[in-house]
C-alpha cells in the first residue's frame, strides 16, 4: 500500500469516526466557517464540529479542555459561548 493510499484510508477512517459521533467537517469555503477565524494568520483548513454550527458566529471563549469550558458554563449563560478544543487523539 502506498503512502498516499495509507493517508487516504486514514482520512476516510477519521471521517467515519466523526460522522458516527454526530460531527461534521467544516471548511474555510463554507458560509458557516467562523469569520473571525479567517482573520488569523493561518486558520485551520478544516474544523470538526458537533452541535449547533450557528453558535460559531456568536462571541465566545475557547478553552483547551473540559475544565476551561466548565468554568465558563458556571456563569449566567449570557451571550458568550464556551468552546472546547479537542485534538485528533481525544474521544470525539
Secondary structure, DSSP 8 states (H G I E B T S, - for coil): --HHHHHHHHHHHHHHHHHHTT-EEEETTSTTS-GGGGGSTT--SEEEE-S-GGGGGS-EEEESSHHHHHHHHTS---S-EEEE---TTS--
